Amino acid sequence: MKKNRGKKAALWTRKDIKTDAKANLKRNYIACFAVCFIMVFLTGEYGGTTQFISGYDIQNVADIRYSGDFKRDVVEELKETEQSAAEISDKYHIGDPEAVERWETIYDERGPSALNSTEISLFNVGTGNSNWNIVHKATGWIIKTEDNINKAFDDGIEQLVQGTASFFDSATRQYSSKFQIVNAVMDLFSRKQTWEIVVTFVSAIVSLLLSIFVANTLIVGERRFFLESRIYHGTKIGRIGFLFKERIWKPVKTMFAKDMFTIFWAFTVVGLFIKPFEYMMIPYILAENPHIDRKHAFALSRQMMKGNKWKAAKLAISYIPWFIAASILASVVGIFFLGNTSGIQANVLVNVFVGVLCLTFLNPYKTAAETELYIILRREAIEKGYTYSEDLNDKYLDLDLLEEQLKQQETDTPRASTAEST
């Protein structure tokens, strides 16, 4: 049986939780890693994991993110205006003066055409061989071909078009006011600012819907996976989609309410730090019982985290030494193996090391530890009879507690039989 047998919430320690979390990870590491990896890219969970890694692209290969024509224009403006590289970088929001200086050197030594060369980024995004650029080039070629064809026809049909236009204007003169309305609408939507507003609005709506119906649903599914994985070590990765498979949508409303309350409370100094921990157990409660009422889930999480929020915060802070260790290791590698001639900045290397550490270990480790905390707090909620604790009804998630309950029933049964016979 597990080491946390009989462990009370008031007595739990970070060391015990982490020990159990590591033991569970060892038994099912590949699946746990795969689940967290999927969650990083599908839901944006685990904060800055991808930001750490993408820091390589952002800070060291700015030349990948911009076209050759853009770099040429920047260098020529740099030479004509005699502005500094830092000023040009700020003006065009490049964020890398060293990249501007590098472009100028390439321009002087190898000519403007050399600025069209690209490097390979970690995810091959923005390079000349990326899917987006291939489609962009193909589209440009089609448009150019179409323009040439149109130009050939224009000269031959110009008179016909003018005659048709005159006839159409005469026939529709009484409807001129309505055509003016159409013209006003077209003029409005021909403006760049209008389309920026439309695109921003549509993007926001799509992002919101994805967050509500996909991301939050997968987050609950991820918690279900970790709850089952600690007991059943052959748990499949597909369990993260159990809500989709079973068509249970009630958690969507609860998770949306959790997000909204967290955002609203973030505008207060107290709520910004307290509420995320107060709502910390809601995804696990939903993972155990997807049919639970929203108010019941919130009430249970508040009761379970009462007196445990600060300890949970210290659990989260306790992972910082891992980031420090990764940073030190990256610095050592940079100093002893790459030297000063590599062209890779120290902070870039640190970002990559920390990002890889998060992907391969810290993300599943933190979730496994959080899962152990839920099991401990769940046990206390059941034993102390918290309000709505009857909603924590998946008895197979804690086999230690189930075994104790069965033994207690066996003990109580003979007593009840003796009392009846008497």
C-alpha positions as CSV (number, residue, x, y, z in Angstrom):
1,M,0.0,0.0,0.0
2,K,1.0,3.6,-0.4
3,K,3.1,5.5,2.1
4,N,0.4,8.1,2.9
5,R,-1.8,5.5,4.6
6,G,-3.6,7.3,7.4
7,K,-1.9,10.6,6.7
8,K,-4.1,13.6,7.9
9,A,-4.4,16.9,6.1
10,A,-3.2,18.8,9.1
11,L,0.0,16.6,9.2
12,W,0.9,16.5,5.6
13,T,4.4,17.6,4.6
14,R,5.9,18.7,1.3
15,K,8.6,16.0,1.6
16,D,6.0,13.2,1.9
17,I,3.9,14.5,-1.0
18,K,6.9,14.8,-3.2
19,T,8.2,11.3,-2.3
20,D,4.8,9.8,-3.3
21,A,4.7,11.9,-6.4
22,K,8.1,10.7,-7.6
23,A,7.2,7.1,-6.9
24,N,4.1,7.4,-9.0
25,L,5.9,9.1,-11.8
26,K,8.5,6.3,-11.9
27,R,5.8,3.7,-12.5
28,N,4.1,5.6,-15.3
29,Y,6.5,8.3,-16.4
30,I,6.1,8.1,-20.2
31,A,2.3,8.5,-20.0
32,C,2.5,11.3,-17.5
33,F,5.1,13.1,-19.6
34,A,3.1,12.7,-22.7
35,V,-0.1,14.0,-21.1
36,C,1.6,17.1,-19.7
37,F,3.4,17.7,-23.1
38,I,0.0,17.6,-24.8
39,M,-1.5,20.0,-22.3
40,V,1.3,22.5,-22.8
41,F,0.5,22.9,-26.5
42,L,-3.2,22.3,-26.5
43,T,-4.3,24.3,-23.5
44,G,-1.4,26.6,-22.7
45,E,-1.2,25.0,-19.2
46,Y,2.0,25.1,-17.2
47,G,2.7,28.8,-17.7
48,G,5.9,29.7,-19.4
49,T,7.2,26.3,-20.5
50,T,7.0,27.1,-24.2
51,Q,8.0,30.7,-23.5
52,F,11.3,29.5,-22.0
53,I,12.0,27.4,-25.1
54,S,10.8,29.9,-27.7
55,G,13.1,32.4,-26.0
56,Y,15.8,30.9,-28.3
57,D,13.9,32.1,-31.3
58,I,13.0,35.4,-29.8
59,Q,16.3,36.4,-28.5
60,N,18.9,34.8,-30.7
61,V,17.4,34.4,-34.2
62,A,15.5,37.6,-34.9
63,D,16.7,37.1,-38.5
64,I,14.3,34.2,-38.8
65,R,11.3,36.3,-37.8
66,Y,11.8,38.9,-40.5
67,S,11.9,38.8,-44.3
68,G,15.0,39.7,-46.3
69,D,13.3,42.9,-47.7
70,F,12.5,44.0,-44.2
71,K,16.0,43.5,-43.0
72,R,17.4,45.4,-46.0
73,D,15.1,48.3,-45.4
74,V,16.1,48.5,-41.8
75,V,19.8,48.4,-42.6
76,E,19.4,51.1,-45.3
77,E,17.5,53.3,-42.9
78,L,20.2,52.7,-40.3
79,K,22.8,53.9,-42.8
80,E,20.9,56.9,-44.2
81,T,19.7,58.3,-40.8
82,E,22.8,57.4,-38.8
83,Q,20.6,56.2,-36.0
84,S,21.9,53.6,-33.6
85,A,21.0,50.0,-33.8
86,A,19.2,50.3,-30.5
87,E,17.1,53.2,-31.8
88,I,16.2,51.3,-35.0
89,S,15.4,48.2,-32.9
90,D,13.1,50.1,-30.7
91,K,11.4,51.9,-33.6
92,Y,10.4,48.7,-35.3
93,H,9.9,46.7,-32.1
94,I,12.6,44.2,-33.0
95,G,13.8,43.9,-29.5
96,D,17.3,42.9,-30.5
97,P,19.9,45.6,-31.3
98,E,22.5,42.9,-31.8
99,A,20.4,41.4,-34.6
100,V,20.3,44.8,-36.4
101,E,24.1,45.1,-36.1
102,R,24.4,41.6,-37.5
103,W,22.2,42.5,-40.5
104,E,24.4,45.6,-41.2
105,T,27.5,43.5,-41.2
106,I,26.0,40.9,-43.6
107,Y,24.8,43.8,-45.8
108,D,28.3,45.3,-45.9
109,E,30.3,42.1,-46.4
110,R,28.0,40.0,-48.6
111,G,25.5,42.3,-50.1
112,P,21.7,42.9,-49.6
113,S,20.8,39.6,-51.1
114,A,22.5,37.7,-48.3
115,L,19.9,39.0,-45.9
116,N,17.4,36.6,-47.5
117,S,19.2,33.6,-46.0
118,T,17.5,32.0,-43.0
119,E,18.5,29.7,-40.2
120,I,16.6,26.8,-38.7
121,S,14.6,27.6,-35.5
122,L,13.6,25.0,-32.9
123,F,10.1,24.7,-34.4
124,N,10.9,25.8,-38.0
125,V,8.5,28.7,-37.7
126,G,9.0,31.7,-39.9
127,T,11.8,30.1,-42.0
128,G,11.8,30.2,-45.8
129,N,10.8,26.5,-45.8
130,S,7.9,26.9,-43.3
131,N,4.4,25.9,-44.5
132,W,3.2,29.5,-44.1
133,N,5.8,30.9,-46.4
134,I,5.3,28.2,-49.0
135,V,1.5,29.1,-49.1
136,H,2.4,32.8,-49.1
137,K,4.7,32.4,-52.1
138,A,2.1,30.2,-54.0
139,T,-0.6,32.8,-53.3
140,G,1.6,35.6,-54.6
141,W,2.4,33.7,-57.8
142,I,-1.3,33.0,-58.4
143,I,-2.2,36.7,-57.9
144,K,0.6,37.8,-60.1
145,T,-0.5,35.4,-62.9
146,E,-4.1,36.5,-62.6
147,D,-3.0,40.2,-62.8
148,N,-1.2,39.5,-66.0
149,I,-4.2,37.8,-67.6
150,N,-6.5,40.6,-66.5
151,K,-4.2,43.2,-68.0
152,A,-4.3,41.4,-71.3
153,F,-8.1,41.5,-71.4
154,D,-8.5,45.1,-70.1
155,D,-7.4,46.8,-73.3
156,G,-9.8,44.8,-75.4
157,I,-13.0,45.1,-73.3
158,E,-12.5,48.6,-71.9
159,Q,-15.0,50.2,-74.3
160,L,-17.6,47.5,-73.6
161,V,-17.3,48.0,-69.9
162,Q,-17.8,51.7,-70.2
163,G,-20.9,51.3,-72.3
164,T,-22.3,48.8,-69.9
165,A,-21.6,51.0,-66.9
166,S,-23.4,54.0,-68.5
167,F,-26.5,51.8,-69.2
168,F,-26.5,50.4,-65.7
169,D,-26.3,53.8,-64.1
170,S,-29.3,55.0,-66.1
171,A,-31.4,52.0,-65.3
172,T,-30.7,52.1,-61.6
173,R,-30.8,55.9,-61.1
174,Q,-33.9,55.7,-58.9
175,Y,-32.0,53.4,-56.5
176,S,-29.0,55.6,-56.1
177,S,-29.6,56.2,-52.4
178,K,-29.5,52.5,-51.7
179,F,-26.3,52.0,-53.7
180,Q,-24.8,54.8,-51.6
181,I,-25.5,52.8,-48.5
182,V,-23.8,49.8,-50.0
183,N,-20.9,52.0,-50.9
184,A,-20.6,53.3,-47.3
185,V,-20.6,49.8,-46.0
186,M,-17.9,48.8,-48.5
187,D,-15.9,51.9,-47.6
188,L,-16.1,51.1,-44.0
189,F,-14.9,47.5,-44.4
190,S,-12.2,48.5,-46.8
191,R,-10.3,50.3,-44.0
192,K,-7.5,48.5,-42.3
193,Q,-8.7,49.7,-38.9
194,T,-12.1,48.1,-39.4
195,W,-10.7,44.7,-40.3
196,E,-8.2,44.9,-37.4
197,I,-11.2,45.4,-35.0
198,V,-13.2,42.5,-36.8
199,V,-10.2,40.1,-36.7
200,T,-9.4,41.0,-33.1
201,F,-13.0,40.4,-32.0
202,V,-13.4,37.1,-33.9
203,S,-10.0,35.9,-32.6
204,A,-11.1,36.8,-29.0
205,I,-14.4,34.9,-29.4
206,V,-12.7,31.8,-30.9
207,S,-10.0,31.9,-28.2
208,L,-12.7,32.2,-25.5
209,L,-14.7,29.3,-26.9
210,L,-11.6,27.1,-27.2
211,S,-10.7,27.9,-23.6
212,I,-14.2,27.1,-22.3
213,F,-15.1,24.0,-24.3
214,V,-11.7,22.5,-25.1
215,A,-8.9,23.7,-22.8
216,N,-10.9,23.5,-19.5
217,T,-12.4,20.2,-20.4
218,L,-8.9,18.8,-21.1
219,I,-7.6,20.2,-17.8
220,V,-10.3,18.2,-15.9
221,G,-9.4,15.2,-18.0
222,E,-5.7,15.6,-17.2
223,R,-6.5,15.6,-13.4
224,R,-8.6,12.4,-14.0
225,F,-5.6,10.8,-15.7
226,F,-3.3,11.6,-12.7
227,L,-5.9,10.4,-10.2
228,E,-6.2,7.1,-11.9
229,S,-2.5,6.8,-12.8
230,R,-1.5,6.8,-9.1
231,I,-3.7,3.7,-8.6
232,Y,-3.8,2.0,-12.0
233,H,-0.3,2.3,-13.5
234,G,-1.4,1.2,-16.9
235,T,-3.7,4.3,-17.3
236,K,-4.0,5.3,-20.9
237,I,-3.2,8.8,-22.2
238,G,-6.6,8.9,-23.8
239,R,-8.2,9.4,-20.4
240,I,-7.6,13.1,-20.7
241,G,-10.6,13.1,-23.1
242,F,-13.0,11.2,-20.9
243,L,-15.4,14.1,-20.7
244,F,-15.7,14.3,-24.5
245,K,-16.1,10.6,-24.7
246,E,-18.8,10.4,-22.1
247,R,-20.4,13.7,-23.3
248,I,-20.4,15.2,-19.9
249,W,-20.5,19.0,-20.2
250,K,-21.5,20.1,-16.7
251,P,-17.8,20.7,-15.7
252,V,-17.6,23.3,-18.5
253,K,-19.8,25.7,-16.6
254,T,-18.0,25.1,-13.3
255,M,-14.6,25.7,-14.8
256,F,-15.7,28.8,-16.6
257,A,-17.1,30.2,-13.3
258,K,-13.8,29.3,-11.6
259,D,-11.8,31.3,-14.3
260,M,-14.1,34.3,-14.1
261,F,-14.0,34.4,-10.3
262,T,-10.2,34.1,-10.4
263,I,-10.0,37.0,-12.9
264,F,-12.3,39.2,-10.9
265,W,-10.5,38.5,-7.6
266,A,-7.2,39.3,-9.3
267,F,-8.2,42.9,-9.3
268,T,-7.9,42.9,-5.5
269,V,-4.6,42.5,-3.7
270,V,-5.8,39.7,-1.4
271,G,-7.7,37.7,-4.0
272,L,-4.8,37.7,-6.4
273,F,-2.8,35.5,-4.1
274,I,-5.5,33.7,-2.1
275,K,-8.2,32.7,-4.5
276,P,-6.1,30.6,-6.9
277,F,-5.2,28.4,-4.0
278,E,-8.8,28.4,-2.6
279,Y,-10.1,27.1,-6.0
280,M,-7.1,24.8,-6.4
281,M,-9.1,21.5,-5.8
282,I,-12.0,22.3,-8.2
283,P,-10.5,20.5,-11.3
284,Y,-9.8,17.4,-9.1
285,I,-13.3,17.4,-7.6
286,L,-14.8,17.7,-11.1
287,A,-12.5,14.9,-12.3
288,E,-13.7,12.6,-9.6
289,N,-17.4,13.6,-10.0
290,P,-18.2,15.4,-13.2
291,H,-21.9,15.6,-12.3
292,I,-21.3,17.6,-9.1
293,D,-23.2,20.9,-8.8
294,R,-21.1,24.0,-9.3
295,K,-21.9,25.4,-5.8
296,H,-21.0,22.1,-4.2
297,A,-17.6,22.0,-6.0
298,F,-16.7,25.5,-4.9
299,A,-17.8,24.8,-1.3
300,L,-15.8,21.6,-1.1
301,S,-12.6,23.3,-2.5
302,R,-12.9,26.1,0.0
303,Q,-13.3,23.7,2.9
304,M,-10.5,21.5,1.8
305,M,-8.1,24.4,1.3
306,K,-9.0,26.1,4.6
307,G,-5.8,26.2,6.6
308,N,-3.8,24.7,3.7
309,K,-3.5,27.6,1.3
310,W,-0.2,28.8,2.7
311,K,1.2,25.3,2.8
312,A,0.2,24.8,-0.8
313,A,1.9,28.1,-1.7
314,K,5.1,26.9,-0.1
315,L,4.7,23.6,-2.0
316,A,4.6,25.7,-5.3
317,I,7.6,27.8,-4.2
318,S,9.6,24.7,-3.3
319,Y,10.2,24.0,-7.0
320,I,12.3,27.1,-7.5
321,P,15.6,25.3,-6.7
322,W,15.0,23.2,-9.8
323,F,15.0,26.4,-11.9
324,I,18.1,27.6,-10.2
325,A,19.9,24.3,-10.7
326,A,19.0,24.3,-14.5
327,S,20.2,27.9,-14.8
328,I,23.6,27.0,-13.1
329,L,23.9,23.9,-15.3
330,A,23.2,26.0,-18.5
331,S,25.8,28.6,-17.4
332,V,28.4,25.9,-16.8
333,V,27.8,24.4,-20.2
334,G,28.0,27.8,-21.8
335,I,31.3,28.6,-20.1
336,F,33.1,25.3,-20.5
337,F,31.8,24.0,-23.8
338,L,30.6,26.9,-25.9
339,G,32.8,29.7,-24.8
340,N,32.3,33.3,-26.0
341,T,32.5,32.4,-29.8
342,S,29.3,30.5,-30.0
343,G,27.1,33.5,-30.5
344,I,24.5,32.1,-28.1
345,Q,23.7,34.4,-25.3
346,A,23.7,33.0,-21.7
347,N,20.1,33.9,-21.0
348,V,19.0,32.1,-24.2
349,L,20.8,28.9,-23.1
350,V,19.2,29.2,-19.7
351,N,15.8,29.5,-21.2
352,V,16.3,26.4,-23.3
353,F,17.5,24.4,-20.3
354,V,14.7,25.5,-18.0
355,G,12.1,24.9,-20.8
356,V,13.4,21.3,-21.4
357,L,13.4,20.7,-17.6
358,C,9.8,21.8,-17.3
359,L,8.7,19.6,-20.3
360,T,10.5,16.5,-19.2
361,F,10.2,16.5,-15.5
362,L,8.8,19.5,-13.5
363,N,5.4,19.7,-15.2
364,P,4.4,16.1,-14.5
365,Y,6.1,16.2,-11.1
366,K,4.1,19.2,-9.9
367,T,0.8,17.8,-11.1
368,A,1.6,14.4,-9.5
369,A,2.4,16.2,-6.2
370,E,-0.8,18.2,-6.4
371,T,-2.7,15.0,-7.0
372,E,-1.3,13.5,-3.8
373,L,-2.4,16.7,-1.9
374,Y,-5.9,16.3,-3.3
375,I,-6.1,12.7,-2.1
376,I,-5.0,13.7,1.4
377,L,-7.5,16.6,1.6
378,R,-10.2,14.4,0.2
379,R,-9.7,11.9,2.9
380,E,-10.0,14.5,5.6
381,A,-13.2,15.9,3.9
382,I,-14.8,12.4,4.0
383,E,-13.7,11.5,7.5
384,K,-14.8,14.8,9.0
385,G,-18.0,14.9,7.0
386,Y,-17.5,18.3,5.2
387,T,-20.6,19.8,3.6
388,Y,-21.2,18.0,0.3
389,S,-18.5,15.4,1.0
390,E,-21.0,12.8,-0.2
391,D,-20.2,14.1,-3.7
392,L,-16.7,12.7,-3.4
393,N,-18.2,9.3,-4.3
394,D,-15.4,7.5,-6.4
395,K,-14.2,5.2,-3.6
396,Y,-11.6,3.5,-5.8
397,L,-9.5,6.7,-6.0
398,D,-8.1,6.1,-2.5
399,L,-7.7,2.4,-1.9
400,D,-6.1,3.0,1.5
401,L,-9.2,4.8,2.7
402,L,-11.5,2.1,1.1
403,E,-9.6,-0.6,2.9
404,E,-10.0,1.1,6.2
405,Q,-13.7,1.7,5.6
406,L,-14.2,-2.0,4.8
407,K,-12.3,-3.1,8.0
408,Q,-14.5,-0.7,10.0
409,Q,-17.6,-2.2,8.5
410,E,-16.4,-5.7,9.4
411,T,-15.8,-4.5,12.9
412,D,-19.2,-2.8,13.2
413,T,-21.1,-5.7,11.8
414,P,-20.5,-8.3,14.6
415,R,-21.4,-5.5,17.2
416,A,-24.6,-4.8,15.4
417,S,-25.4,-8.6,15.3
418,T,-24.7,-9.0,19.0
419,A,-26.9,-6.0,19.9
420,E,-29.8,-7.4,17.9
421,S,-29.5,-10.8,19.5
422,T,-29.5,-9.3,23.0
